[in-house]
Amino acid sequence: MSSVSIKDMVKKQTRYRELPALLSENLGNPTAKLHLPMNEFVDMSTVYNRDYIEEENLDAADVAQRIERRPHTKNLARYTVSGLFQRTINDYRQCGKAVPILVENLQSEIGKPIYAAIQPIVCNIRDVTSDTTIERAIEKRKSGEELESDNFGYLQLQLSQRLTVVDGQHRRVGFATAIDWLKKITQSGQYPKAGLFTPTGGIDTAGYMHREVQNFWVEVLNQGVQNSFVSIECHIGLSIDEERQLFTDLNLRGLKPSTGQTLEFDQADPLNVLVRKMKDAGQFKFEVTDSDEADWAKDDGRQLRKDINSITAFLTLGKGSSRGIVPSDIEKKDSMAERFWNCVQRTPQFGRKGAKTKTVLAQPVVLKGLAKLIHESMYGKSTVRDKSAVEAIYTAMLDGTLDFSHENPIWRSLMLSAEDRNKAHKGICDYVYVPIGTNLDAGTFEESTGWVRYGPKHNDIYRRIGDLIRFELKLPPRPEVTRAIQKDKEEAEAAA
């Protein structure tokens, strides 16, 4: 191939642009595979979603894309920034240039992917004209020797023609968002409050970043503008119906990996890194499976990887997902996670064959409720924070005071009506609150086996599992439960 750079090969003319391309076919359909600077691609591409159609006052029949989801775009923008950040650090080290300590500290907050890249984008050229051509070319080498190339050529477009994005609109906008954010912080020396992220350290009292940090961000911006390219498979002259079909096929025909498999491979998620470190260190005495489905009839004591991640997220972050977190969110919580899982594993029968039939703690929703309760006691609002409660919970689990066996009637109490629950467990009405008219659908109690089987609606159940533990250990009830009960009483008195 010629040593001439991609940028040099893109000929900008008065009326036309010629884009160097690999000429190919996809299932017999002609395509041009392009390799363009990402910011140039953003400038010369369009997304025909509903927002764009309304903005440009076009025909609704032109829509061939989903609505952009801003949270997804923002996550991709953060991913882009973290990738460019790591690339810049690598360049510093390869050149023997010292990375400022403030920059290294910053990376713990922005993320440290072991590798980052933007996947290829699929486009179409809608407004094909007689001037739209794909021409095979003669490849010229520095030596002056000319060799015919069967698959190298140029895609010639009018300057007004656009590449219509079929698959990749969030990548496109995510990159543009990242570059715009980098420009703002390098020009102002400040992090905007509603930006991609705001570091907790490295900023002086005047609110401006240190000069070393600002200079580094300039290098990161240069990486994005000068050294970030995207591969594009460009289809030529597809109709709107064909474009819609291509969008559908690209998004529906692929087979996504299981969540467990993804978590096993993903090393960009800080919480996942923690779980993997614990797994590799042999701290889980039970088997961890990448499957996404659990079967009571085939319960051999294993736990699903996705459940372990979710439970550990509730414990360390207070929520069931680690989406959008950075390393600093999980730092210094290793011992917290280790203590939790070590204590759980000392529960009789946990991790053994048929564990779910012997202890309710083998059910993920119970572990989520326990983990959430411990997190709130450690890091929650001042009205619920109580580290002595954490010690009480662990002590009760280890000495058996907190009985997780199916024989303990407290675990089946969520399947009872409020009236029956209060009769069976005096005082529990101050702990468990179910709004009038709400069908909790907590699960089932099988009298023939004595098993308590909680349902799949974990969001409705896990907080109330924590409430049952509070009741069992005589810990204070959740303040929001107390407020909800009081509000019902006041409304009932007012209506009387």
N, C-alpha and C positions, 0 to 999 in steps of 0.2 A: 504493500500500500504506500501511497505517497506520504512523505513526511510533512506535507502541508497540513496545518491545523484545520479542524472543523470550521472554526470561525472564518478563516481565510478562504475556505472553499465556498462559503455562502455568498453568492454574488448579488449585491444589492444594486438594482438598476432603477431607472426612472419609472418604468411601468411594471416591471416584473421582478420576481425573486426566484432564483434557482436554488433549490435545496438538494444537496447531495444525498443520494438514496441507494439502498440495496433493492433492486427490483426482484420481486418474488411473487409467489402465489400462495394463497391460503385456501385449501380445498378447491383449487382450480380458479379462484377469484384473484385478479391482479391486485397486488398491494405494493406500497413503497415503504420501506423501513427507513425511518429518519432517525438522526441523532442530533438533537438541538440543545443549545443552552437553555436551561429550565426557564429563566426569566424571559427569554425570547419566545419560547413556546407559549408562555402565559399571555404575552402581548398579542400573539397572532392566532389565538384560539377562542372559541365560543362554546358555551354550554346552553343547550336549548331546554332548560327546565322552565317551570311555570313562572318563576320569578323573573327570568330574563324575557320571556314572552310578554308578560304584563308590562315590564319596564320599557320594552321597545315597541309596545302596541302592535304585536304580531298576531297572526292567526293562531288560535289555540290548537289547531291541528298540527302545528309545527313541533309541539312538545314531543321529545323522545328521551327525556331524562327524569330521574327522580328529583324531588326537592332536596336542596343541599341541607344537610344536618350540621348546624354550627358546632355542637359539641364534638362531633367526629372530626370536623375540619380543624378545630383548635387542638385536638389531640395529635393530629398529623403535623400541625405546625410546630408543636412542642417536640415531637419526634424529629422533625427536620432540624430544628435548632440544636438538639442534643447531638445529632449525628455530625453536623457541621462543627460543633464545639469539640467533639472528640477528634475529628479529622485535623483540626487546627492544633490541638495538643500533640497529636502524632507527628505533625510536620515540625513543630518546635523541637521535639526530641530527636527526630531524624537529622535535623540540622545542628544538633548539639546546643540548642538554645534553651536556657533555663525557663521552665514554666513558673510564673509567679505563684507564690504560695496562696495568694488571695484567689487566683484562678482555680487552683486545685481545690480549695475550700468550696468554691462556687459549684464545682462539678458534683459535689455530694447533694446539691439541691436541684440541679437541672437534670441529672441522670447521667449514667455512664454505660451506654450500649457497647457490647463487644463488637458489633458491626451494625451498620445502618445503610440502607439504600432505598431509593424510590423505584418501585416496580414499573415496568413498561406501561404506556398509555395507548389506548386504541382510539383512533379518530376516523373521521370521514370528511370528504370534501363534497359539500352539498351543491354549491353553485358552480358546477363544471361548465366551462365555456370552451369555445374552439381554441382558445389560447392555453388551456390546461393540458399540458403534455407531459409524458414520461419518456425521456429519451435515454437510450444507452449511450455510454460515453467511452472515450478513449482515455485510459489512465496514463498520465504523464509522470514519469519519474524524474528525479533530479538529473540523472545522467542524460536525459533527453530521449531515452529509449521509449518508444510507444508500444504498449501492449494492449490488445483488445481484451475487454472484460465483458463477460456475458451477463453479469448481474449488477454491475455498477453503472449508475446513471444519475440523471437529474430530474427532479420534479419541478416543473415550471408553473408558477402561479402568478396571477395578477396581484398587485399589492393589496387590493381590496378583498381578496379571497381569504377566507378563514378556515382553520381546521376545527371541525365540529367534534367535540369530545363525546365519544360513545361510552368509554369506560375509563374513569380517572378524574372526575370533576373534583372530588375532595382532595386528591393529591395536588391538583393544579392550584386550587384556592389555598390549600394548606401551605404550599411552598410560597405563594404570593404573600400570605399572612406573615409567615416567618421572616421574609425579606423586609417587609414593611416595618415589622417590629424591630428588627436589627437596625434599620436606618434610623428609627426614632431614638433608640437608646444611644447609638453612637453619636448622633447629632446633639442630643440634649445632655448626655451624661447622667440620665436618670431612668429609672424603670417606671413606666406608666402603671397606675394602680390597677387598671383593667387589662393589663397586658398578658403575655403568655405565662410569666411567673414573676414573683417578687422575692428576691433572696432575703433571708433573715439576718444576714451578716454582710460585712464587706462594704458597707455604706457609712460615710461619716455623718455627723450630726446635721450637716447642711443638706443632707439628702442626695448628695452627688456621689457617684461611684469613684473609686480610686482611679487615678490616671493610668496605672498599669492595667487595670481591668478594662477600662474604656479602650485602650489601645488593642487589647486582646480581642475585644468584641469587633473592632474594625477589621481585624484579620479574619474573624469568623464570617463577617459580612462579605469580605472579598472571596472567601471560599464559595459562598452561595452564589455570588454574581459571576465570578470568573471561572469556577471549576466544577459547577454542578450542571450535568447534562441529563437528559431524559431520552429514553428510547421510545419511539412511536411507531406503531403499525398503522399506516394510513390506507384506508380503503377509498376507492375513487367512485364518486357519483352514485352512492347508494340512495335509494328513495327513503322517505321518512319511515315507511313501513319496514323496509329492509334494515334501516338503522335501529328501529325499535326491536326487531327480531334479534339483531346482533347483540344489543344491550341485554336482552332477556337471556340469550344463550350463554353469554359470558358470565352472567351473574347466577344462573340457576343450574347449569350443567356440571359445574365443578363439584367435587366432593371435598367438603371441609374436613380437616382432621378433628378428632375428638378433642373436647376441652382438656381432658387429662393429658393427651399426647402433646397438645400445644404448650401446656404448662411445663411438661417435662423438658421441652426444648427451649422455652423462652428464658433468656438470661438478661433481658432488658428490664423486667419487672422486679423492683427491689424486694417485694414481699416474696415473690417466687424464688428469688435467689436465697432468701432466708430459709424457706421450706426445703429447697434442694440441699442446702448445706446441712440441715438437720438430718435429712434422709441419707445423705452420703456418709454422715458421721455415725449412722446406725442408731440414732436417737429414737426412731420409731421402732418399737419392738413388734409391731404388727406389719403385715404386708400392705404396701401401697400399690393400688392398681390404676392404670391409665384409662380404664373403662369409664364410661359416663353413666352406666346403669347398674343398679344394685338389685339383687333378687333375694328376698327373705328365704326362699326355699333352698337357695344355694349359698347361704351365708357361711363363709369360712373364716370370718373374723377380719377380712380385709376392709380397708377404708378407701374411698375414691379420692384420687389426687385433687379433683376439683373441690371436694368437700373439705379436705384438709386446708387448702388455700383459703376457702371462704371462712372457715372457723378461725384460722389464724388471723385473718383480716379483721374479724369481729373483735378478737382479743387485742390486737395491737393498734388497730386504726379506728375501731368503733363502728365499722361498716362492713358489709359482706363482700365488697369488691375492692381491689387495689388499683382500679383504673385511675390514671392521672397522678399517682403518687410519685414522689422522688425519693432518692436514697435517704435524705435527712428525715423523712417521715417515719422510717422504720429503724433508723440507727439507734443503737443502745437498747433495743428491745429483744435481743437474742435470748437473754437470760429469762425474760418474762415468758417467751414462747416455750423455752425448754422446761421451765417449771410447770407450766400448764400441762403440756403433753406428758411429762413424767408422772404427774399426779393422776391424770386421766388413766394412764396405762396401769396404775396400781389398783384400779377398781376391779374387783373380782369378775372374772370371765371376759373382761374387755380384750378384744383382739384374738379371741379363741373361736373355734368352730361353733356356730350357732349363737354367737354373742348377742345378737339382737333379741333372741328369745329369752335371754337370761338377765340382761340389764338394759334399761332404757337409754343409758348413756352411750350405747353403741349406735343410737340413731342420731344422724347429723344435726337435726333440729334441736335436740337437747344440748348437744355440744355448743351450738351457736348461742343458745340462750345463756348457757353457763359462761361462755367467752365474753358475750356482750355485758353481762352483769359484772364480771371482773374488770373489764375495761372501764365501765362507768365508775366503778369504785376507785379505780386508779387515776383516771384522767377526765372524768366527767365534770359536769357543772358543780359548783360549790355546794349546791343543795343535795347532791347525791354522792359526792366524792367522800370516800371513807376507807382508807387503807387498812384499818383494823378489820373491816368486813372481809377484805381479801384473805387475811390470815384466818379468819373464822371459817370461811368457805373451804380453804385447803385443809385445815385441821379436821373439819367435819367429814370431808371426803376420805381422808386417810384413816381416821379412827372409826369410820362406819356410821357416824351419827347421821350423815346425809346418805340415806339409803336409796340407791338407784335401781334396786330390784323391782321387777314387775309386781311383787307382792305389796309394795308400798302403795296404799290407796291414793296418795296425793297425786300420783302421775295420771290417774284416770279421771281426776276431778274436772279437767277441762272438757270432758265429754258429757258432763252433767249440766242440767239447767242451773241457773243462778240460785234458785230456791233450794234445790237438792244439794248443790255444792256447799251452800252455807249451813245446811243441816248436818252434813257429813263432816265438815271441818269448821268448827266454831272460830269466827274471826277472819276467815279467809275473804269475806266480802270487802275487807279493807285493803286487800292486796290484788285481787283479780277483778278487773272491770271489763265487761262486755256491753257496749251500748245497746240499749233497748231496740229490738227489731233486727239486730245483727245475727247472722248465722255464722258462728265461729267455725264450724266444720273442722274441729281440731283433730279428728281421727276416729278410731274405734277401740273399744275394749271388748276382747273376745272372752266371754265367760268360760267357754269350753277349755281354752288353753291358759287363760289368765294373762294373756299378752295385751299390752298397751301398744297400739300402732298409731303413731301420729301421721297426719295427712301431709300432702305435698305442698300445702299453702304455708310455707315456712314463715313468711313475713307476718302472718296473722298469729303465729304460734310461738316463735322463739322468745319474744319479749315476755310472754305470759309464763313460759317455762322459768325465766328468771324471777318472775313474781312468785312462783311456787317455791323456788329455792329461798327467796326472802322470807316467805311465810314459815317454811320448815325451820329456818335458823333464827327466827324472830328478829330479823333485820328490819329496819324501817321500810315501809312500802314506797314505791316510786312516787315522787311528788306529783307527777302528771296524773297518776291514778287517783290520788287523794283529791286533786282539784276537780277531776271529771266526776267523781262521786259526789262531791260537795255541790257542783253545779246542777246535777240531776236532782238533788234534794231541794235546792232553792227553787228550781223550776216547778217541782211537784208541789211545793208549799204555795207558790204563787198561783198555781192553777186551782188549788183547793178552795 
